[in-house]
Each structure stands twice: as structure tokens, then as C-alpha cells.
Amino acid sequence: MTDESLRKWVQNLWGDDQIPEELMPQIGRLITPSVVELDHIPKIHDWLDSLRLSKQCG
């Protein structure tokens, strides 16, 4: 999706009301694509797996 189509999608979710100005920086941050280097992916997966295991009993 393009940046403009994402902004229209957010406005559609918000409805007919004007989106508050204080939310615009957060919305911009959330719709901005993020890139993670391939070298960091195993570290992220290990971290997520440790979070999953820490929530299990035993």
C-alpha cells in the first residue's frame, strides 16, 4: 500500500470525524514500513521464543 492509501484507510477507520492532531505522529510512525536486517532476524526470533517459554508453567 502506498502512503496515501494508508492515510485514507486510517481516515476510513476513524470515520467522518477529524483525526486529532496529537495522534498524527503516532499514526505516521505506525504506517511507515520498517526494515530489519537479515542478520538480526535470528536474534529477534530467539528473543520472542524466550518470551514464549517464560510464560509457560514448569
N, C-alpha and C positions, 0 to 999 in steps of 0.2 A: 504494500500500500504506500502511496505517496504521502508526504507530509500534509498536503492539503486535504486528501481524502480522509486521513486520520483525524484531522481537526473537525471535519464535517461529521464524522462518526461520533466523536465526543460530544459535539453540539446536539446531535440527534439523541444521544443518551440523556443529555441534560434537559431536553425538551425545549419549549418555547421561551423559557427564562434565560436571561443573560448569565453566562458563566462568571462567577465572581473573579475579580482581577487578582486576588491573592492566591487563587488556585491555578492560574495560568502557568507560573513557573514549574509547578509540580506536574501539571498535565504535559507540558513541553518535555520535561525530563522523562516521563513515562512513555511517551510516544517516540522518543528518539531511539533509533536502533543502537544496540550495544554489541561490541565485538570482543570476544575473549580469545586470546592467543591459544593455539592448539597445545602449546607446552603446559598451559595452566589447567587444561581440562582434567587430567588425572588427579591433580591436587583438589580440584573442586569436587570431583566425584568421591574421593576419599573423605573429604570433609563432610559431604552430605551423607555418606554411608555411616560415618562415626556418629552423626546426629541421629540417624535412624536406629543404630544399635544402642545408643544411650537411652532411648525411650523404651526399650524392651525390658521386661522383668527378668531377673535372674542374673 
